[in-house]
Amino acid sequence: MDMNEQTLDVVREVGSIGTAHGATAVSALLDRKVKISLPDVRFLDFNEALEEAGNLEEEILCVLSTLSGEMKGMMLFLMRKDLINQIIGPMLGVEVEEYEDLQDIALSALAEVGNIVISAYINALAGLAQMDIQVTPPAISRDMLGAILSVPMTMLGYETDKIMMVTGNFIIEEKKFDSSFMMVPDIASLQTLTEKLVGRYE
Amino acid sequence: MNRDLCVGIADMKFVKETGSLITYALGSCIGVSFHDPLIKLTALLHILLPESNQVSNEHVYKFADSGIRETLRILSLQGGAKSRYVCKVAGGAQMFQLPGNSPVANIGKRNFECVQKILQSEGLRISNAQVGGTIARTMRVEAATGVVQIRTHGLAEIIM
């Protein structure tokens, strides 16, 4: 599909409002200053997206929710160990060295944080675009980055070979974490979203 | 190791006699290796989805049915013979427990069932498989021998 600069700008703008809400939600939960960097919007071929992701075998934790209603797609919250410890430290008073060390309670806490961020983001987006969007309860996985990123690709695969990712990095107490927050809409929903929003911006 | 030829997602590559092929981080996707021991011809296919439903023929390797058939066609042009192929399969896991109504729920299982069906319809047998579960797998295959290595997190390397 045709993705012009204007569309990308709108998606970036909406994304930054969504991530701001997500950051505020985590901030309240952890009682720390949390921000999410200005989102980066990219539209890439599957293999380009995987190349950019880096080491595909890297172990990572991901909280994922599926979107339905007027917006179909997925939200992924990719967390690396440093961010995980920033979250479970204040909440549970524990830290982990390895992903395998995460106990059920820590996984539930991380899934819940993911859920809060994702819901805050989607609520902001739904409000702005006046769209009815449902979010499924979060699912969690810890495994290879490449395998996790292939999940939204399987969702999109019958329609396209390209993936649009709106990503932002977490900043806690001025320190940037290499963990990201990603929205992957399907093609039809992206069109609905931009139709609803571009008109308003013009 | 760094001489491995990398096979991307929805992709296929082949090598003859020397070298090796690798595809990283198969989740619900499936890697299928084809090895003709007589002429040491080896291919590695990485599919994303089961049936192509005639969506487009632009990206044949994205689907199990069109991907396997195209791989067989290319290999036959290289002198490969179906009667000799040793096929090994990895992947088809479920990375997330998604609700049953999600379009990608059980996609790994559906991928594997489709790969089995298509290989069978082509008269090919799967000699070894490492599929299912909830783990991601990296699959590497040697051209000369067709030996496959499977790397995962938390488990010892599997040779098949």
Interface residues (C-beta under 8 A of the other chain):
Chain A: F46 N47 L50 L56 E57 E59 C62 L64 T66 E100 T136 A139 I140 S141 D143 M144 L145 G146 A147 I148 S150 V151 M153 T154 M155 G157 Y158 D161
Chain B: G8 I9 A10 D11 Y24 A25 L26 G27 S28 C29 L48 L49 N53 V55 H59 K62 A93 M95 F96 Q97 L98 P99 S102 P103 V104 I107 T134 I135 A136 R137 T138 R151 H153 G154
